[in-house]
Amino acid sequence: MLDTKLDSLHGQAFEEFFLDLMCMRDPGFFDIRTRGRLGDRGADGLMISGRKLFACYGPQTIDEGEVRRKIEKDLESALRQRPDAFDTFAFVHSDRRGLDPVVSSALTDAQKSFPDLGFENFGFRRIHREILQLDRLEIEELLGPFPARKVVTGVALHDVRPLLEHLARERKPQFGLPPVPVPSHRKMEFNEFSPDVMTYMTAAMAYVPCVETYYTNAFDPTERDDVAAGFREHYLELAERHDHSDQILEELVLHILGNEAKGITETLNAMVVLMYFFGECDIFKMPLASPPVVPEPRTLA
């Protein structure tokens, strides 16, 4: 639903959508809609409590030079007209058609010019996470009525689609791969997974290096942390509703793939993604640290 909605929003319509969303999310958010000759005075929205200024951009086509000029213009205007109103500049965009890496690169350059300011890339993943905090009626007010169908697309699919495509190309048969490290097995046992699920997790964990390679070479340096935060947040919600780790893991797979029947390969790739974040300590409980082994004192004969 969100993909479809954002595909239809450009320019002022995208800005209005974002302002409506943030007004629902936080009473401390102030939308600054253009007022005649005064304009918006360098901001589309302000978060007073967090001293954060938001600038929106919803282009129909991508032009890297135009993106950079837009960021520079909005930042210059905000610093000139609202210098004491913010400590963080958040650039909001729909992340459609590959815009996210362009914004990340431009904000990195802006950070070098203004080291005392914080900068945030507020794209699809952030918009999606904010929407998940709303209740059903608010979501329908923003996106329209939920479709009356049983098949649901995985809500995290957008975040990990490039990673899943990478795994589909690069993941090889596991013959000769190194064994799963002992700490991962300890964590499985600590979370009380069933033997069958542990076997499946172990098979998927052998391919985790493919995920590590993907994130090491990712163009967007924030991609890994943003995806991890999304999974962590959803895991904590599931942990409050379910007592058994097997069920939580199953729900996390559905979070990626949706409840439509998938092939074995797609399901395994989704599990590989989860095992990466499992090993990185982003999801599921960590076992208690083992106490140090103190050697027995030696006795003289």
C-alpha positions as CSV (number, residue, x, y, z in Angstrom):
1,M,0.0,0.0,0.0
2,L,2.8,2.5,0.9
3,D,4.7,1.7,-2.3
4,T,1.6,2.4,-4.4
5,K,0.8,5.6,-2.4
6,L,4.3,7.1,-2.8
7,D,4.4,6.3,-6.5
8,S,1.4,8.7,-6.9
9,L,2.8,11.5,-4.8
10,H,5.1,14.2,-6.2
11,G,6.0,17.8,-5.2
12,Q,3.4,19.5,-3.0
13,A,1.3,16.3,-2.7
14,F,4.2,14.4,-1.2
15,E,4.9,17.2,1.3
16,E,1.3,17.3,2.4
17,F,1.3,13.5,2.9
18,F,4.5,13.7,5.1
19,L,3.1,16.6,7.2
20,D,-0.1,14.8,7.8
21,L,1.8,11.7,8.9
22,M,4.1,13.5,11.3
23,C,1.2,15.5,12.8
24,M,-0.5,12.1,13.6
25,R,2.8,10.7,15.0
26,D,3.9,13.4,17.4
27,P,2.0,16.4,19.0
28,G,5.4,18.2,19.2
29,F,5.6,18.3,15.4
30,F,4.8,21.6,13.7
31,D,3.9,21.5,10.0
32,I,4.9,24.7,8.3
33,R,2.7,25.0,5.2
34,T,3.5,27.9,2.8
35,R,1.8,31.1,3.8
36,G,1.6,33.6,0.9
37,R,4.6,35.9,0.5
38,L,6.3,34.7,3.7
39,G,6.8,31.2,2.3
40,D,7.9,28.4,4.7
41,R,11.0,30.3,5.9
42,G,13.3,27.5,5.1
43,A,11.4,24.6,6.6
44,D,8.5,22.2,5.9
45,G,8.3,20.9,9.4
46,L,9.9,21.4,12.9
47,M,10.2,19.0,15.8
48,I,10.5,21.3,18.7
49,S,11.5,18.7,21.4
50,G,14.2,17.2,19.2
51,R,15.2,20.5,17.6
52,K,14.9,18.9,14.2
53,L,14.0,20.7,10.9
54,F,12.5,18.8,8.0
55,A,12.8,19.6,4.3
56,C,10.6,17.6,1.8
57,Y,11.5,16.6,-1.7
58,G,9.2,14.4,-3.9
59,P,10.5,14.6,-7.5
60,Q,9.0,12.8,-10.5
61,T,12.4,12.1,-12.0
62,I,15.8,11.8,-10.5
63,D,18.6,14.3,-11.3
64,E,21.6,13.9,-9.0
65,G,22.6,17.5,-9.6
66,E,19.1,18.7,-8.8
67,V,19.0,16.7,-5.6
68,R,22.3,18.3,-4.4
69,R,21.1,21.8,-5.3
70,K,17.8,21.2,-3.5
71,I,19.6,20.1,-0.3
72,E,22.0,23.0,-0.5
73,K,19.2,25.5,-1.1
74,D,17.0,24.2,1.7
75,L,19.9,24.1,4.2
76,E,21.1,27.6,3.3
77,S,17.5,28.9,3.7
78,A,17.0,27.2,7.0
79,L,20.3,28.4,8.4
80,R,19.6,32.0,7.3
81,Q,15.9,32.2,8.4
82,R,15.8,29.7,11.4
83,P,19.4,29.5,12.7
84,D,18.4,28.9,16.3
85,A,15.5,26.5,15.7
86,F,17.3,23.3,14.9
87,D,20.3,21.1,15.5
88,T,19.4,18.4,13.0
89,F,18.5,18.8,9.3
90,A,16.3,15.9,8.0
91,F,15.9,15.6,4.3
92,V,12.6,13.8,3.6
93,H,12.0,12.0,0.3
94,S,10.0,9.1,-1.1
95,D,13.1,6.9,-1.9
96,R,11.5,6.0,-5.2
97,R,13.5,5.0,-8.3
98,G,16.9,4.8,-6.5
99,L,16.9,8.3,-4.9
100,D,18.2,7.1,-1.5
101,P,21.9,6.6,-2.3
102,V,22.0,10.0,-4.0
103,V,20.6,11.7,-0.9
104,S,23.0,9.8,1.4
105,S,26.0,11.0,-0.6
106,A,24.8,14.6,-0.7
107,L,24.1,14.7,3.0
108,T,27.5,13.2,3.7
109,D,29.1,16.1,1.8
110,A,26.9,18.6,3.7
111,Q,28.0,17.1,7.0
112,K,31.6,17.9,6.1
113,S,30.7,21.6,5.5
114,F,28.6,21.9,8.7
115,P,30.2,19.5,11.3
116,D,28.2,21.0,14.1
117,L,24.8,20.0,12.6
118,G,23.3,16.5,12.5
119,F,21.9,15.2,9.2
120,E,19.2,12.6,8.6
121,N,18.3,10.7,5.4
122,F,14.5,10.4,5.9
123,G,13.4,8.0,3.1
124,F,11.1,5.1,2.5
125,R,12.3,3.0,5.4
126,R,11.9,5.9,7.9
127,I,8.4,6.8,6.6
128,H,7.4,3.1,6.8
129,R,8.6,2.8,10.4
130,E,6.6,6.0,11.4
131,I,3.5,4.6,9.8
132,L,3.8,1.3,11.7
133,Q,3.4,3.3,14.9
134,L,-0.1,4.5,13.9
135,D,-3.3,2.7,14.6
136,R,-5.3,1.1,11.8
137,L,-7.8,4.0,11.4
138,E,-5.0,6.5,11.1
139,I,-3.1,4.3,8.5
140,E,-6.3,4.0,6.4
141,E,-6.8,7.8,6.6
142,L,-3.3,8.2,5.1
143,L,-3.1,5.3,2.7
144,G,-6.8,4.4,2.0
145,P,-8.8,1.3,3.1
146,F,-6.9,-1.9,3.5
147,P,-7.5,-4.3,0.6
148,A,-9.9,-7.0,1.3
149,R,-7.7,-10.0,0.4
150,K,-6.0,-12.7,2.4
151,V,-2.6,-12.5,0.7
152,V,-0.3,-9.9,2.4
153,T,3.0,-8.7,1.0
154,G,5.8,-8.6,3.5
155,V,6.1,-5.2,5.0
156,A,10.0,-5.5,5.3
157,L,10.3,-6.6,1.7
158,H,11.2,-3.1,0.4
159,D,14.1,-2.9,2.9
160,V,15.7,-6.2,2.0
161,R,14.7,-6.7,-1.7
162,P,18.2,-5.8,-3.0
163,L,19.8,-8.1,-0.4
164,L,17.4,-11.0,-1.4
165,E,18.3,-10.4,-5.0
166,H,22.0,-10.5,-4.1
167,L,21.5,-13.8,-2.2
168,A,19.6,-15.3,-5.2
169,R,22.7,-14.5,-7.4
170,E,25.6,-15.2,-5.0
171,R,24.5,-17.9,-2.5
172,K,26.2,-21.2,-3.4
173,P,25.7,-24.7,-2.2
174,Q,27.0,-25.1,1.3
175,F,29.3,-28.0,0.7
176,G,32.6,-27.2,2.4
177,L,31.4,-24.1,4.3
178,P,32.7,-23.6,7.8
179,P,30.7,-24.8,10.8
180,V,28.3,-22.5,12.6
181,P,30.2,-20.8,15.5
182,V,29.4,-22.0,19.0
183,P,28.1,-18.7,20.3
184,S,25.2,-18.9,17.8
185,H,24.2,-22.3,19.0
186,R,24.4,-21.1,22.6
187,K,22.0,-18.3,21.6
188,M,19.6,-20.7,19.9
189,E,19.5,-22.9,23.0
190,F,19.1,-19.9,25.3
191,N,16.1,-18.8,23.3
192,E,14.7,-22.3,23.5
193,F,14.2,-23.0,19.8
194,S,12.9,-26.4,19.0
195,P,15.4,-28.9,17.5
196,D,13.8,-28.8,14.1
197,V,13.9,-25.0,13.9
198,M,17.5,-25.0,15.2
199,T,18.4,-27.4,12.3
200,Y,16.9,-25.0,9.8
201,M,18.5,-22.0,11.4
202,T,21.9,-23.7,11.3
203,A,21.5,-24.5,7.6
204,A,20.7,-20.8,6.8
205,M,23.5,-19.5,9.1
206,A,26.1,-21.1,6.8
207,Y,25.3,-18.4,4.2
208,V,25.5,-15.4,6.5
209,P,28.9,-14.3,4.9
210,C,27.0,-13.5,1.7
211,V,25.0,-11.0,3.7
212,E,28.1,-9.6,5.3
213,T,29.6,-9.1,1.8
214,Y,26.5,-7.3,0.6
215,Y,26.4,-4.8,3.5
216,T,30.2,-4.2,3.3
217,N,29.8,-3.1,-0.3
218,A,26.5,-1.3,0.1
219,F,26.5,2.2,-1.5
220,D,24.3,3.6,1.3
221,P,26.3,3.4,4.6
222,T,23.1,3.7,6.7
223,E,21.3,0.8,5.0
224,R,22.4,-1.9,7.4
225,D,21.6,0.1,10.6
226,D,18.2,1.2,9.3
227,V,17.2,-2.4,8.4
228,A,18.5,-3.7,11.7
229,A,16.5,-1.1,13.6
230,G,13.3,-2.1,11.7
231,F,13.8,-5.8,12.5
232,R,14.7,-5.0,16.1
233,E,11.5,-2.9,16.6
234,H,9.3,-5.6,15.0
235,Y,11.0,-8.4,17.1
236,L,10.3,-6.5,20.3
237,E,6.6,-6.2,19.3
238,L,6.4,-9.9,18.6
239,A,8.2,-10.8,21.8
240,E,5.4,-9.1,23.8
241,R,2.7,-11.1,22.0
242,H,4.3,-14.5,21.8
243,D,6.1,-16.7,24.3
244,H,7.8,-19.2,21.9
245,S,10.8,-18.3,19.9
246,D,9.7,-20.6,17.1
247,Q,6.6,-18.6,16.5
248,I,8.4,-15.3,16.7
249,L,10.9,-16.5,14.0
250,E,8.1,-17.6,11.8
251,E,6.4,-14.2,12.1
252,L,9.7,-12.5,11.2
253,V,9.9,-14.6,8.0
254,L,6.3,-13.5,7.2
255,H,7.4,-9.9,7.9
256,I,9.8,-10.2,5.0
257,L,7.9,-12.5,2.6
258,G,4.2,-11.9,3.5
259,N,1.8,-14.8,4.0
260,E,1.7,-15.8,0.3
261,A,3.2,-19.2,-0.3
262,K,6.8,-18.9,-1.4
263,G,9.3,-21.4,-2.8
264,I,12.0,-23.1,-0.7
265,T,14.7,-20.9,-2.2
266,E,12.9,-17.6,-1.3
267,T,12.1,-18.8,2.2
268,L,15.7,-19.9,2.8
269,N,17.1,-16.6,1.6
270,A,14.7,-14.8,4.0
271,M,16.0,-17.0,6.8
272,V,19.6,-16.2,5.9
273,V,18.8,-12.5,6.3
274,L,17.3,-13.1,9.7
275,M,20.3,-15.3,10.7
276,Y,22.6,-12.4,9.9
277,F,20.8,-10.1,12.3
278,F,20.5,-13.0,14.8
279,G,24.2,-13.3,14.8
280,E,24.7,-9.5,15.0
281,C,22.6,-9.5,18.2
282,D,19.8,-7.3,16.7
283,I,17.0,-9.9,17.3
284,F,16.3,-12.4,20.1
285,K,17.7,-12.5,23.6
286,M,21.4,-12.8,24.3
287,P,22.6,-15.6,26.6
288,L,24.2,-14.6,29.9
289,A,28.0,-14.3,29.8
290,S,29.7,-17.4,31.1
291,P,31.6,-16.8,34.3
292,P,35.4,-17.1,34.0
293,V,36.8,-20.5,34.8
294,V,39.0,-20.3,37.9
295,P,41.6,-23.0,38.0
296,E,41.9,-25.2,41.1
297,P,44.7,-24.2,43.4
298,R,47.7,-26.4,43.0
299,T,48.6,-28.5,46.0
300,L,52.2,-29.4,47.0
301,A,52.9,-33.1,47.1
